[in-house]
């Protein structure tokens, strides 16, 4: 998902290139399937900070370590809890853990160069909360209702990005941006799951509870419908923002998601 006709395309590309530069490690890349940069989250974070009158230079300083720790968390997410006897499988799991630790160390190094103690503390608290919630999901999955599961997944997916709210948004606009961030990230998850499910790939274990009583066709239609409803909510929320250029970029993202989702036909 990219910005369409965006005046900020160059800045986003610079941030992605810097993330890739910082993430580059020949050994890690040879043995571990590194998660991609979560572009939607980067775009929303960029626009939120821009709307909060943060300079583009400082946005880059904040975005690079934040997305690096996201990649590190995603690497750890790929680590299987299965007990293996095969040496190659054991080694693969160990390397995935080390890869996540490598990106986490990069994050801490870059963050140490930012003289913003309040933000650093907020991000650290979010990482702690994310790991606690992940543990709850994996240990209590069978006991959670669908609504409880979705609430926990929202905390995991959006925690890092919501860390910036208390630092940069006054109380009046905090709930508005909180909803925009959470809803975009929910749409991202639903769309990714829809495309994976649509092409016969395995749906993530976290969403299996929501789809277990549906056929493949019904599951795809449900994911599509949920995402489109959220996009309608986002469009309404975006209209309440004051900066036209931020509104326009977010609306571009809404339109791009709608086009992608509506191109999926079931039946």
C-alpha positions as CSV (number, residue, x, y, z in Angstrom):
1,X,0.0,0.0,0.0
2,X,1.6,3.3,-1.1
3,X,0.8,6.9,-1.0
4,X,-0.9,7.9,-4.2
5,X,0.3,11.2,-5.8
6,X,1.7,12.1,-2.4
7,X,4.0,15.1,-1.9
8,X,5.5,13.0,0.9
9,X,6.6,10.0,-1.2
10,X,10.2,11.0,-1.1
11,X,10.2,11.4,2.7
12,X,8.6,8.0,3.2
13,X,11.0,6.4,0.8
14,X,14.0,7.9,2.7
15,X,12.6,6.5,5.9
16,X,12.2,3.0,4.4
17,X,15.7,3.1,2.9
18,X,17.1,4.1,6.3
19,X,15.2,1.3,8.0
20,X,16.5,-1.2,5.5
21,X,20.0,0.1,5.9
22,X,19.8,-0.3,9.7
23,X,18.2,-3.7,9.4
24,X,20.8,-5.0,6.9
25,X,22.7,-8.0,8.2
26,X,24.0,-10.6,5.8
27,X,23.9,-13.5,8.3
28,X,20.4,-12.7,9.5
29,X,19.1,-12.3,6.0
30,X,20.7,-15.5,4.9
31,X,18.9,-17.7,7.5
32,X,15.8,-15.8,8.6
33,X,12.8,-14.6,6.7
34,X,12.7,-11.0,7.8
35,X,9.3,-9.4,8.1
36,X,8.7,-6.5,5.7
37,X,8.4,-2.9,6.8
38,X,4.8,-2.4,7.8
39,X,4.1,0.4,5.4
40,X,0.6,1.3,6.5
41,X,1.7,1.8,10.1
42,X,4.7,3.9,8.9
43,X,2.4,6.1,6.8
44,X,-0.1,6.7,9.6
45,X,2.6,7.5,12.1
46,X,4.2,9.9,9.6
47,X,0.9,11.7,9.0
48,X,0.0,11.8,12.7
49,X,3.3,13.4,13.6
50,X,3.0,15.8,10.7
51,X,-0.5,16.8,11.9
52,X,1.1,17.4,15.3
53,X,3.5,19.9,13.8
54,X,6.6,17.7,14.2
55,X,9.3,18.5,11.6
56,X,10.0,15.9,8.9
57,X,13.6,15.6,10.2
58,X,12.3,14.6,13.7
59,X,9.6,12.3,12.2
60,X,12.4,10.4,10.5
61,X,14.3,10.2,13.8
62,X,11.3,8.7,15.5
63,X,10.0,6.5,12.7
64,X,13.2,4.6,12.0
65,X,13.7,3.1,15.5
66,X,9.9,2.5,16.0
67,X,9.7,0.5,12.8
68,X,12.9,-1.4,13.6
69,X,11.4,-2.5,17.0
70,X,8.2,-3.5,15.1
71,X,10.3,-5.7,12.8
72,X,12.0,-7.2,15.9
73,X,8.7,-7.9,17.5
74,X,7.4,-9.5,14.3
75,X,10.5,-11.7,14.2
76,X,9.8,-13.0,17.6
77,X,6.2,-13.5,16.6
78,X,7.4,-16.0,14.0
79,X,9.1,-18.2,16.7
80,X,7.2,-21.4,17.0
81,X,6.3,-22.8,20.5
82,X,6.4,-26.3,19.1
83,X,9.0,-28.7,20.6
84,X,11.3,-29.7,17.9
85,X,13.8,-32.6,17.7
86,X,15.2,-31.8,14.2
87,X,18.4,-29.8,14.5
88,X,17.6,-27.6,11.5
89,X,14.2,-26.6,13.0
90,X,15.8,-25.9,16.4
91,X,18.5,-23.8,14.7
92,X,15.9,-21.9,12.7
93,X,13.9,-21.0,15.8
94,X,17.1,-19.9,17.6
95,X,18.1,-17.7,14.7
96,X,14.6,-16.1,14.6
97,X,14.9,-15.2,18.3
98,X,18.4,-13.7,17.7
99,X,17.2,-11.8,14.7
100,X,14.5,-10.2,16.8
101,X,17.1,-9.3,19.5
102,X,19.3,-7.8,16.8
103,X,16.6,-5.4,15.6
104,X,15.7,-4.6,19.2
105,X,19.3,-3.7,19.9
106,X,19.3,-1.4,16.9
107,X,16.2,0.2,18.2
108,X,17.6,0.9,21.6
109,X,20.8,2.3,20.1
110,X,18.9,4.8,17.8
111,X,16.5,5.7,20.5
112,X,19.3,6.5,22.9
113,X,20.3,9.3,20.5
114,X,16.8,11.0,20.9
115,X,16.7,13.5,23.7
116,X,13.1,12.9,24.6
117,X,12.9,10.9,27.8
118,X,9.1,11.1,28.0
119,X,8.7,9.4,24.6
120,X,11.4,6.8,25.3
121,X,9.6,5.9,28.5
122,X,6.3,5.7,26.7
123,X,7.6,3.4,24.0
124,X,9.3,1.2,26.6
125,X,6.0,0.8,28.5
126,X,4.2,-0.1,25.2
127,X,6.7,-2.8,24.4
128,X,6.3,-4.3,27.9
129,X,2.5,-4.2,27.5
130,X,2.7,-5.7,24.0
131,X,4.7,-8.7,25.2
132,X,2.4,-9.2,28.2
133,X,-0.6,-9.2,25.9
134,X,1.0,-11.6,23.4
135,X,1.6,-14.0,26.3
136,X,-2.0,-13.7,27.3
137,X,-3.2,-14.5,23.7
138,X,-1.0,-17.6,23.4
139,X,-1.7,-19.0,26.8
140,X,-5.5,-18.2,27.0
141,X,-6.5,-18.4,23.3
142,X,-9.0,-21.2,23.9
143,X,-10.7,-19.3,26.7
144,X,-11.1,-15.9,24.9
145,X,-14.2,-14.8,23.3
146,X,-14.0,-13.3,19.8
147,X,-14.5,-9.8,21.1
148,X,-11.8,-10.3,23.8
149,X,-9.4,-11.6,21.2
150,X,-9.9,-8.7,18.9
151,X,-9.3,-6.2,21.8
152,X,-6.1,-7.9,22.6
153,X,-4.9,-8.0,19.0
154,X,-5.7,-4.3,18.7
155,X,-3.4,-3.7,21.7
156,X,-0.6,-5.7,20.1
157,X,-0.9,-4.1,16.7
158,X,-1.3,-0.5,17.7
159,X,0.6,-0.2,21.0
160,X,3.8,1.3,19.6
161,X,2.1,3.9,17.5
162,X,-0.3,5.0,20.3
163,X,2.8,5.7,22.4
164,X,3.1,9.0,20.6
165,X,-0.4,10.3,21.5
166,X,0.3,11.5,25.0
167,X,3.4,13.2,23.9
168,X,2.0,15.2,21.0
169,X,-1.8,15.5,21.2
170,X,-3.9,17.5,23.5
171,X,-6.8,15.8,25.2
172,X,-9.3,17.2,22.7
173,X,-7.8,15.5,19.7
174,X,-6.4,12.4,21.3
175,X,-9.4,10.1,20.9
176,X,-9.8,11.1,17.3
177,X,-6.3,10.2,16.4
178,X,-6.4,7.1,18.6
179,X,-9.4,5.9,16.6
180,X,-7.8,6.7,13.2
181,X,-4.6,4.8,14.1
182,X,-6.3,1.8,15.6
183,X,-8.8,1.5,12.7
184,X,-6.2,1.8,10.0
185,X,-4.1,-0.9,11.6
186,X,-7.2,-3.1,12.0
187,X,-8.0,-2.7,8.3
188,X,-4.4,-3.6,7.5
189,X,-4.7,-6.8,9.5
190,X,-8.1,-7.8,8.0
191,X,-6.9,-7.1,4.5
192,X,-3.7,-9.1,4.9
193,X,-5.7,-12.0,6.3
194,X,-8.3,-11.7,3.5
195,X,-5.6,-11.9,0.8
196,X,-3.9,-14.8,2.5
197,X,-7.1,-16.7,3.0
198,X,-8.3,-15.8,-0.5
199,X,-5.3,-17.5,-2.0
200,X,-5.5,-20.6,0.2
201,X,-2.7,-19.7,2.6
202,X,-3.1,-20.5,6.3
203,X,-4.9,-18.0,8.3
204,X,-3.1,-16.7,11.4
205,X,-3.9,-18.6,14.5
206,X,-5.2,-15.5,16.3
207,X,-8.0,-15.0,13.8
208,X,-8.9,-18.7,13.5
209,X,-11.4,-18.3,16.4
210,X,-13.3,-15.7,14.4
211,X,-13.5,-17.8,11.3
212,X,-13.9,-21.3,12.7
213,X,-17.7,-21.6,12.1
214,X,-17.5,-20.1,8.5
215,X,-16.7,-21.6,5.1
216,X,-13.8,-20.2,3.1
217,X,-16.2,-18.1,1.1
218,X,-18.0,-16.8,4.2
219,X,-14.7,-16.1,5.9
220,X,-13.5,-14.0,3.0
221,X,-16.8,-12.1,2.7
222,X,-16.7,-11.5,6.5
223,X,-13.2,-10.1,6.4
224,X,-14.0,-7.9,3.5
225,X,-17.1,-6.5,5.1
226,X,-15.4,-5.8,8.4
227,X,-12.6,-3.9,6.6
228,X,-15.0,-1.9,4.5
229,X,-17.1,-0.9,7.5
230,X,-13.9,0.3,9.3
231,X,-12.9,2.4,6.2
232,X,-16.3,4.2,6.4
233,X,-15.5,5.0,10.0
234,X,-12.0,6.2,9.1
235,X,-13.4,8.5,6.4
236,X,-15.7,10.2,8.9
237,X,-12.9,10.6,11.4
238,X,-10.5,12.0,8.8
239,X,-12.9,14.7,7.9
240,X,-12.6,16.0,11.5
241,X,-8.9,16.8,11.1
242,X,-7.9,20.4,10.5
243,X,-4.9,20.1,8.2
244,X,-6.1,19.6,4.5
245,X,-2.8,17.9,3.4
246,X,-3.0,15.3,6.1
247,X,-6.7,14.8,5.4
248,X,-5.9,14.3,1.7
249,X,-3.2,11.7,2.3
250,X,-5.3,9.7,4.7
251,X,-8.2,9.8,2.3
252,X,-5.9,8.5,-0.4
253,X,-5.1,5.5,1.8
254,X,-8.8,4.9,2.5
255,X,-9.5,5.0,-1.3
256,X,-6.6,2.6,-2.0
257,X,-7.8,0.1,0.6
258,X,-11.4,0.3,-0.8
259,X,-10.2,-0.3,-4.3
260,X,-8.1,-3.3,-3.2
261,X,-10.9,-4.8,-1.1
262,X,-13.6,-4.3,-3.7
263,X,-11.5,-6.0,-6.3
264,X,-11.9,-9.3,-4.4
265,X,-15.1,-11.1,-5.6
266,X,-16.4,-14.1,-3.8
267,X,-19.1,-16.5,-5.0
